[in-house]
Amino acid sequence: MGEFTVTGLRVVREAARSRSFTRAAERLGYTQSAVSRQITLMEQAAGAALFERQARGVRPTDAGRIVLRHAETVLDALVTAGDELRNPVLSGRIRVGAFSTAMAALVPGAIAGVVNRNPGARVHLREGTSPSLLSVLARGRIDLAVLSGRVDCPEGMDIEPLLDDSLFVALPAGHRLAARSSVPVAELQSESWIAGSDDIGSTLLGAWSGPAWQPRIAYTARDWVAKLGLVAAGLGITLVPGLAVSALPARVSIARIDDPVAHRPTVLVYRRGGTASDHPFVEALRDTAATLAAEVRARLRD
């Protein structure tokens, strides 16, 4: 018994598609005798006839259909291998770290975008705080970090601004300010707040707290689902980054905070000279960030 060959499998596939050895030869650029020879070799390897010869062409036998199924898998895999060798970035793995709010819509949207365009791409996720992710990146445990706030870029790293993320206040649907597109901080000082911690300095509210005003924390909840559930129930208001707005439930209204400090940058950080900056995931992040910004503008108009 002989062996299957790539050339032979390619001939079997084309003969099955065209239902003719003659047309298979024309499409592959072979002579008809070369096609017949390859079919004979593949039948010897299979130990059975692969085609029924009929007056108006050929059709696969049961054995032929088995060989054809595996031929499709093998030949498609070889095409994919060639694509990866020509452009390894497109199908390569990338390890991404991101802060929690970026996991709400930005990072999932980017993953969907890159996988849809490059099915071979693999994105491995790691969630954490910006300082911890920067440390992990420096140790080579991830290839790219999506970070929030001002970042002191370590030596050997490159930083790229992704977007300047505005801060919003999330309000119950029936709240007195729910119809407003923006509100100054002064109008929020009498409200009950829902925060991730009783330590105001560790939360977004820390940007405004001071001797003149200490926010009144009604409830603390670290989980975003819990925070928004409390807001929807009318038990307080909370701050949300623009990155999370598209994931908010319909029962929660939003208003932009009218204050110069009511924003925080979102940046990408990666090792200088690495492949992360050229990976399709980075372009997908940029596209998704632009889409999310447009969705926020549309929601404020509604």
Secondary structure, 3 states (H helix, E strand, C coil): CCCCCHHHHHHHHHHHHHCCHHHHHHHHCCCHHHHHHHHHHHHHHHCCCCEEEECCEEEECHHHHHHHHHHHHHHHHHHHHHHHHHCHHHHCEEEEEECHHHHCCHHHHHHHHHHHHCCCCEEEEEECCHHHHHHHHHCCCCCEEEEECCCCCCCCEEEEEEEEEEEEEEEECCCCCCCCCEECHHHHCCCEEEECCCCHHHCHHHHCCECCECCEEEEECCCHHHHHHHHHCCCCEEEEEHHHHHHCCCCEEEEEECCCCCEEEEEEEEECCCCHHHCHHHHHHHHHHHHHHHHHHHHHHC
